[in-house]
């Protein structure tokens, strides 16, 4: 999952990297390696998605905001595999309810 851009807090995301709901699978990047995505793997992921007509978008954490992490960096370092941290944009990730589109869950399962 990825934090989708909230219309009331758009400044919390980089201007050209705002994950929108129902706009494609999100490739997550972080300069501090909180996410395991490398440039090479992001390229390969986008190429495979393009060949399968799957839309993609990219998420980059702003310099002034911290972020959580995923198990991607742990798996990549422990197992030695190349990794892409990707997900589906959603609103209210840490609330008792969240909002996302099941269509992209279907796309991830079938790609």
LUMNU-871424 format. One line per field, with one value per atom (N, C-alpha, C, O): x negated, y negated, z negated; atom name. Coordinates in Angstrom, 1 decimal. Atoms other than C-alpha are relative to their C-alpha. Example, Ala and Ser with C-alpha at 12.3 -4.5 7.8 and 13.67 -1.06 7.14 Angstrom:
# residues 2
x <- -0.9	-12.3	-0.9	-1.9	0.9	-13.7	0.8	0.3
y <- 1.2	4.5	-1.2	-1.2	1.1	1.1	-1.1	-2.2
z <- 0.0	-7.8	0.0	-0.7	0.0	-7.1	-0.8	-0.9
atom <- N	CA	C	O	N	CA	C	O
# end
This chain:
# residues 111
x <- -0.8	0.0	-0.9	-2.0	0.8	-1.1	1.0	2.2	-0.9	0.2	0.4	-0.4	-0.5	2.4	0.1	0.2	0.0	2.4	1.4	2.4	-1.2	5.1	0.3	-0.6	-0.3	6.9	-0.2	-0.4	0.1	6.7	-1.5	-1.8	1.3	3.0	-1.0	-2.0	0.8	1.4	-1.5	-2.3	1.4	-1.7	-0.8	-2.1	0.8	-2.7	-0.7	-1.5	0.6	-3.7	-0.8	-0.5	0.8	-6.3	1.0	1.9	-1.0	-4.6	0.2	1.3	-0.2	-5.3	0.0	-0.2	0.0	-5.1	1.1	0.9	-1.2	-1.6	0.8	1.5	-0.7	-0.1	1.5	2.1	-1.4	3.5	0.8	0.3	-0.8	6.3	0.4	0.8	-0.5	7.2	-0.8	-0.2	0.8	4.3	-1.1	-2.0	1.0	2.1	-0.8	-0.6	0.8	-0.3	-1.1	-1.6	0.9	-2.6	-1.4	-1.5	1.4	-6.4	-0.6	-0.5	0.4	-7.9	-1.5	-2.2	1.5	-11.3	-0.3	0.6	0.5	-13.3	-1.5	-2.1	1.5	-16.8	-0.7	-1.9	0.6	-17.4	0.2	-0.1	-0.2	-16.6	1.1	0.9	-1.1	-13.4	0.8	1.5	-0.6	-12.1	-1.1	-2.2	1.1	-14.1	-0.1	-1.0	0.0	-13.4	-1.3	-1.7	1.1	-16.4	0.4	1.5	-0.3	-16.5	0.2	1.1	-0.1	-17.1	1.3	2.0	-1.3	-14.2	1.2	2.2	-1.1	-11.9	0.3	1.4	0.0	-12.7	0.6	1.5	-0.5	-12.1	1.5	2.3	-1.4	-8.8	0.9	1.9	-0.8	-7.6	0.1	1.2	-0.1	-8.5	0.9	1.7	-0.9	-6.7	1.4	2.3	-1.3	-3.7	0.5	1.6	-0.3	-3.8	0.4	1.3	-0.3	-3.9	1.4	2.0	-1.3	-0.8	1.1	2.2	-0.9	1.0	0.5	1.7	-0.3	0.9	-0.6	-1.8	0.5	0.6	-0.8	-0.6	0.9	-2.1	-0.1	0.1	0.3	-2.9	-1.1	-1.3	1.1	-5.8	0.2	0.8	-0.1	-6.0	-1.4	-2.2	1.3	-8.9	0.3	1.1	-0.2	-9.0	-0.6	-1.7	0.5	-9.5	-1.2	-1.3	1.2	-12.9	0.3	-0.4	-0.3	-11.2	0.9	1.3	-0.9	-9.0	-0.7	-1.4	0.5	-10.0	1.0	2.1	-0.9	-8.4	-0.3	-1.3	0.2	-7.9	-0.8	-1.5	0.8	-9.5	0.9	2.0	-0.7	-8.5	-1.0	-2.1	0.9	-10.0	-1.0	-1.9	0.8	-11.6	-1.5	-2.2	1.4	-15.0	-0.6	-1.7	0.4	-15.2	-0.2	-1.2	0.0	-14.4	-1.1	-1.9	1.0	-16.7	-1.4	-2.3	1.3	-19.7	-0.2	-1.3	0.1	-19.0	-0.1	-0.8	-0.1	-18.2	-0.9	-1.3	0.8	-20.2	0.8	0.2	-0.8	-17.3	0.2	0.2	-0.3	-16.6	1.5	2.3	-1.3	-13.4	0.6	-0.1	-0.8	-10.7	1.1	1.9	-1.1	-8.5	1.1	0.9	-1.1	-5.2	1.3	1.3	-1.2	-1.6	1.2	1.0	-1.2	1.8	0.3	0.2	-0.2	2.6	1.3	2.3	-1.2	5.1	0.0	-1.1	-0.2	6.4	0.2	0.7	-0.3	6.5	-0.7	0.0	0.7	3.9	0.0	0.1	0.2	3.5	1.3	1.2	-1.3	7.2	0.7	0.2	-0.8	9.8	0.7	1.3	-0.6	11.1	-1.1	-1.8	0.8	9.2	0.8	1.8	-0.7	10.1	-1.0	-2.0	0.8	8.6	0.9	2.1	-0.8	9.8	-0.4	-1.6	0.3	10.0	-0.5	-1.1	0.4	9.4	-1.5	-2.0	1.4	5.7	-0.5	-1.6	0.3	5.6	0.1	-0.8	-0.2	6.9	-1.2	-1.7	1.1	4.2	-1.3	-2.0	1.2	1.4	0.0	-1.0	-0.1	2.7	-0.2	-0.7	0.0	3.0	-1.1	-1.1	1.1	-0.2	-1.3	-2.3
y <- 1.2	0.0	-1.2	-1.2	1.3	-3.6	-1.1	-1.1	1.1	-6.8	-0.8	-1.4	0.8	-8.4	-1.5	-1.8	1.4	-12.2	-0.4	0.0	0.5	-13.8	-1.4	-2.2	1.3	-16.7	-1.2	-2.3	1.1	-18.8	-0.2	-1.2	0.1	-18.1	0.3	1.1	-0.3	-18.1	-0.4	0.2	0.4	-19.9	1.0	0.9	-1.0	-16.8	1.0	1.8	-0.8	-15.1	-0.9	-2.1	0.7	-16.1	-0.3	0.5	0.5	-18.1	1.0	1.2	-0.9	-15.6	1.5	2.4	-1.4	-12.4	0.2	0.7	-0.1	-12.4	1.2	1.1	-1.1	-9.0	-0.2	-0.6	0.2	-9.3	1.3	2.3	-1.2	-6.9	0.4	-0.5	-0.5	-4.8	-0.5	-0.6	0.5	-6.1	1.0	0.7	-1.0	-3.0	0.5	0.0	-0.6	-0.9	-1.0	-1.7	1.0	-3.0	0.7	1.7	-0.4	-2.5	-1.0	-2.2	0.9	-3.8	-0.1	0.8	0.3	-5.5	-0.8	-1.5	0.8	-6.9	0.0	1.0	0.2	-8.3	0.6	1.0	-0.7	-6.9	1.5	2.1	-1.5	-3.4	0.5	1.7	-0.6	-3.1	0.9	1.8	-0.9	-1.5	0.7	0.0	-0.7	1.1	-0.2	0.4	0.2	-0.2	-0.6	-1.6	0.6	-0.8	-0.5	-0.2	0.6	-2.7	1.1	1.0	-1.1	0.5	0.8	1.1	-0.8	2.4	-0.8	-0.3	0.9	-0.6	0.0	0.1	-0.1	-0.6	1.3	1.3	-1.3	3.1	0.2	0.7	-0.1	2.9	-0.7	-0.3	0.8	0.1	0.6	0.6	-0.6	2.0	1.2	1.4	-1.2	5.2	-0.5	0.0	0.6	3.0	-0.5	-0.3	0.5	1.3	1.1	0.9	-1.1	4.6	0.6	1.3	-0.6	5.7	-1.1	-0.8	1.1	2.3	-0.4	-0.6	0.4	1.6	-1.4	-1.6	1.4	-2.1	0.1	0.8	0.1	-3.0	-1.5	-2.4	1.3	-6.1	0.1	1.2	-0.1	-7.0	-0.9	-1.9	0.7	-8.1	-0.2	0.7	0.4	-10.0	-0.8	-1.7	0.7	-11.1	-1.4	-1.5	1.3	-14.9	0.0	0.8	0.1	-15.9	-0.4	0.0	0.5	-17.5	0.9	0.6	-0.9	-14.5	1.3	1.8	-1.4	-11.2	1.0	0.6	-1.0	-8.0	1.3	1.5	-1.3	-4.5	0.8	0.3	-0.9	-1.5	1.2	1.3	-1.2	1.8	1.1	0.9	-1.1	5.3	0.1	1.0	-0.1	4.7	-0.1	0.7	0.1	3.4	1.2	1.6	-1.2	6.3	1.2	1.9	-1.1	8.9	-0.1	0.8	0.2	7.4	0.2	0.8	-0.2	7.3	1.4	1.9	-1.3	10.6	1.2	2.2	-1.1	12.7	-0.4	0.5	0.4	10.7	-0.1	0.0	0.2	10.2	-1.4	-2.3	1.3	7.2	-0.2	0.7	0.2	5.6	-1.3	-2.3	1.2	3.1	-0.1	0.8	0.3	1.6	-0.6	-1.7	0.5	1.1	0.3	1.1	-0.2	0.9	-0.7	-1.1	0.6	-0.6	-1.3	-1.2	1.2	-4.2	0.1	0.6	0.0	-4.6	-1.2	-1.8	1.0	-7.2	0.6	1.7	-0.4	-7.0	1.3	2.2	-1.3	-4.2	0.4	1.6	-0.3	-4.4	-0.2	-0.4	0.2	-4.9	1.4	2.4	-1.2	-2.3	0.4	1.5	-0.3	-2.5	-0.6	-1.5	0.6	-3.1	0.1	0.7	0.1	-3.8	0.3	-0.4	-0.3	-2.2	0.7	1.0	-0.6	-0.6	1.5	1.8	-1.4	3.2	0.4	1.5	-0.3	3.1	0.2	1.1	-0.1	2.6	1.2	1.7	-1.2	5.5	1.1	2.0	-1.0	7.6	-0.1	1.0	0.1	6.2	0.5	1.2	-0.5	7.0	1.5	2.2	-1.5	10.6	0.6	1.8	-0.6	11.2	-0.5	-0.2	0.5	9.6	0.8	0.6
z <- 0.0	0.0	0.0	-0.4	0.0	0.5	-0.4	-0.1	0.4	-1.0	1.3	1.9	-1.1	1.6	-0.4	-1.5	0.3	1.9	-0.4	0.2	0.6	-0.2	0.6	0.5	-0.6	1.5	-1.0	-0.5	0.9	-1.7	-0.5	-1.2	0.4	-2.3	1.1	1.0	-1.2	1.2	-0.2	0.4	0.2	-0.1	-0.7	-0.8	0.7	-2.0	0.9	0.5	-1.0	1.2	1.0	1.2	-1.0	3.8	1.2	1.5	-1.0	6.6	1.1	1.6	-1.2	9.4	-0.4	0.5	0.4	7.3	-1.0	-2.1	0.8	5.8	0.4	1.4	-0.4	5.8	-0.1	-1.1	0.0	6.9	0.0	0.6	0.0	6.3	1.4	2.2	-1.3	9.3	1.2	2.3	-1.1	11.4	0.3	1.1	-0.3	11.3	-1.2	-2.3	1.1	9.2	-0.3	0.5	0.5	7.1	-0.3	-1.0	0.3	7.2	-1.0	-0.8	1.1	3.9	0.0	0.0	0.1	3.7	-1.3	-1.8	1.2	0.7	0.1	0.2	-0.1	0.8	-1.2	-1.1	1.2	-2.8	0.0	-1.0	-0.1	-1.6	-1.0	-1.4	0.8	-3.7	0.9	0.4	-1.0	-0.5	0.8	0.9	-0.6	1.4	1.5	2.1	-1.4	4.9	0.5	0.0	-0.7	7.1	1.3	1.8	-1.3	10.3	1.1	1.9	-0.9	12.3	-0.1	0.8	0.2	10.7	0.3	0.7	-0.3	11.0	1.5	2.0	-1.5	14.8	0.4	1.3	-0.4	15.1	-0.3	0.5	0.4	13.2	0.9	1.3	-0.9	15.4	1.4	2.0	-1.3	18.5	0.1	1.0	0.1	17.4	0.0	0.6	0.1	16.5	1.3	1.7	-1.3	19.8	1.0	1.8	-0.9	21.7	-0.3	0.6	0.4	19.8	-0.2	-0.8	0.0	20.2	-1.4	-1.7	1.4	16.4	-0.3	0.0	0.3	15.4	-1.3	-2.2	1.2	12.9	-0.3	0.5	0.4	10.9	-1.1	-1.6	0.9	8.6	-1.2	-1.1	1.2	5.0	-0.6	-0.7	0.6	3.5	-1.2	-1.2	1.2	-0.1	0.1	0.6	0.0	-0.6	-0.9	-1.9	0.8	-2.1	-1.5	-2.4	1.4	-5.2	-0.7	-1.9	0.6	-6.0	-0.2	0.7	0.2	-7.6	0.7	1.1	-0.5	-6.4	-0.7	-1.3	0.6	-7.6	1.0	1.9	-0.9	-5.9	0.3	-0.2	-0.4	-4.4	-0.3	-0.8	0.2	-4.7	1.2	1.2	-1.2	-1.3	-0.2	0.2	0.3	-2.5	-0.8	-0.6	0.8	-5.0	0.9	0.8	-0.9	-2.4	1.0	1.3	-1.0	0.2	-0.6	0.1	0.6	-2.2	-0.5	-0.4	0.6	-3.9	1.0	0.8	-1.0	-0.8	1.2	2.0	-1.2	1.8	1.3	2.4	-1.2	4.2	0.4	-0.5	-0.5	6.3	-0.3	-0.1	0.5	5.0	0.5	0.8	-0.2	5.9	-1.0	-1.2	1.0	3.2	0.8	1.4	-0.8	4.9	-0.8	-1.7	0.7	3.8	0.7	1.9	-0.5	4.3	-0.8	-2.0	0.8	3.4	-0.8	-0.3	0.8	0.6	-0.9	-1.2	1.0	-1.8	-1.4	-1.5	1.4	-5.6	-0.3	-0.9	0.2	-5.8	-1.5	-1.8	1.4	-9.6	-0.8	-2.0	0.7	-10.4	-0.2	0.3	0.1	-11.4	1.2	1.3	-1.3	-7.9	1.0	0.7	-1.1	-4.6	1.3	1.3	-1.2	-1.1	1.2	1.3	-1.1	2.0	1.0	0.7	-1.1	5.3	0.1	0.4	-0.1	5.4	1.4	1.5	-1.3	9.1	0.1	0.8	-0.1	8.5	-0.8	-0.5	0.7	6.0	1.1	1.1	-1.0	8.9	1.0	1.4	-1.0	11.3	-0.6	0.1	0.6	8.8	0.0	0.2	0.1	8.3	1.4	1.5	-1.3	12.1	0.9	2.1	-0.8	13.3	-0.3	0.3
atom <- N	CA	C	O	N	CA	C	O	N	CA	C	O	N	CA	C	O	N	CA	C	O	N	CA	C	O	N	CA	C	O	N	CA	C	O	N	CA	C	O	N	CA	C	O	N	CA	C	O	N	CA	C	O	N	CA	C	O	N	CA	C	O	N	CA	C	O	N	CA	C	O	N	CA	C	O	N	CA	C	O	N	CA	C	O	N	CA	C	O	N	CA	C	O	N	CA	C	O	N	CA	C	O	N	CA	C	O	N	CA	C	O	N	CA	C	O	N	CA	C	O	N	CA	C	O	N	CA	C	O	N	CA	C	O	N	CA	C	O	N	CA	C	O	N	CA	C	O	N	CA	C	O	N	CA	C	O	N	CA	C	O	N	CA	C	O	N	CA	C	O	N	CA	C	O	N	CA	C	O	N	CA	C	O	N	CA	C	O	N	CA	C	O	N	CA	C	O	N	CA	C	O	N	CA	C	O	N	CA	C	O	N	CA	C	O	N	CA	C	O	N	CA	C	O	N	CA	C	O	N	CA	C	O	N	CA	C	O	N	CA	C	O	N	CA	C	O	N	CA	C	O	N	CA	C	O	N	CA	C	O	N	CA	C	O	N	CA	C	O	N	CA	C	O	N	CA	C	O	N	CA	C	O	N	CA	C	O	N	CA	C	O	N	CA	C	O	N	CA	C	O	N	CA	C	O	N	CA	C	O	N	CA	C	O	N	CA	C	O	N	CA	C	O	N	CA	C	O	N	CA	C	O	N	CA	C	O	N	CA	C	O	N	CA	C	O	N	CA	C	O	N	CA	C	O	N	CA	C	O	N	CA	C	O	N	CA	C	O	N	CA	C	O	N	CA	C	O	N	CA	C	O	N	CA	C	O	N	CA	C	O	N	CA	C	O	N	CA	C	O	N	CA	C	O	N	CA	C	O	N	CA	C	O	N	CA	C	O	N	CA	C	O	N	CA	C	O	N	CA	C	O	N	CA	C	O	N	CA	C	O	N	CA	C	O	N	CA	C	O	N	CA	C	O	N	CA	C	O	N	CA	C	O	N	CA	C	O	N	CA	C	O	N	CA	C	O	N	CA	C	O	N	CA	C	O	N	CA	C	O	N	CA	C	O	N	CA	C	O
# end
